[in-house]
Amino acid sequence: MMRGVPSRLYDTAVNWFAAMWPDGGRRRVVLEQYRMLGTQRALLADIALRANLFGPIRAETDRQAAIEEGRRQLALEIFKTAKTDIDQLWEQIEKRPSKRGERP
């Protein structure tokens, strides 16, 4: 819990944004940028790959496993806020060329 922010505010995205971005104008800018991010499918697919979202965690230590799980959770939160369907991202990732120079 952040100082001065009750934990119940983290229960819904609307409350989180209101707590973290109390100025309505700035909050609208952040939300609009998330909406725009939702249209950037290649970038979102890259975030999914970097977070190893669709593969098993193969960490050698508990600390590494926690870091990998945190990356996944952050990626999922970004996709949720950007209103992105992760199944569609997976389809895009599956269609990517397997060799350098190939076209999808």
N, C-alpha and C positions, 0 to 999 in steps of 0.2 A: 504494500500500500504506500502510495506517495504521501508525503507529509501534508496534512490538511484535506486529503481527498478520501472520503469514506470508501471502503472496498466495494460496497454495493454499487458504486458508480461504474465499476468495470463490468457489471452484468449485461449491459446493453451498449451497443456502439453509440447510440444517440446520446446517452448519458455521458459516455466517455468523452465524446467530442465536445459536449457542453462544458464538462469539467476542465478539459485540457486546453480548449480554445474558447474561453468565455466571451471574447469579442465576436459577435455574430458575423461581422463582415469577414474577418480572418477565417472563421470556421467554414463559411461558405466557399472561400477560395480553396481551402484544403480539400473539402468534399468534392468540389468541381475537378480538382486535379486528380483525385482518385477515380472519378468517372472517366476522365480522359485516359488515365492509365489503363482502364478496362478495355480500351480500344487497341492497345498496343500488344497484340497477341504474341508476336515474336519475342518481345522483351519479357512478357509474363512467362512464356515457355522457358526462356533462359533462367529466370528466377527459380522456376520449378526444378530445372536441372541442377542448378547450383545448390539448391536446398536438398537435393537427392530425394525429392518428394515421392517418387514412384519406385524407389528401390529400398532394399533392406538397410538397416543401420549395421555397419561393419566396424564399429569402433573397438579399439583394443583396451580402452579404459572406461570407467564409469564417467569420468569427466568429459572425454571425447563423445560418448554417447549422449550426454546431457546437452553438449553444444550442438550436436547434429539434430537432436530433437527440437531444440530451441530454434534452429534455422528453419525446420519444417513448420513449426507453429507460427513463426513470423510470416513465412511465405503464405500459409493458409489464411492468416489474418489479412494480409494484403489482398489476396484473391477475393476474400469475402467482402472486404470494404469496397473493392473495385467492381463488385458484382460480376465476377468471372467464374465461369463454369470450368472446373478442373478436368472434367471428362473431355471437354472440347480442347483443352490444352494438351491432354494426353494424345488425342487424335492428331494434333498438329505435330507433336514430338515424334510420334510413330511415322509420320509422313516425311520426316527430314531425310535428306540424303545420307546414305551410310558411308559414302566415299567422298573425299575432297573433290570438288569440281562438279559433282552431280547436281542436277536440278531436281527439286521436289516434284 
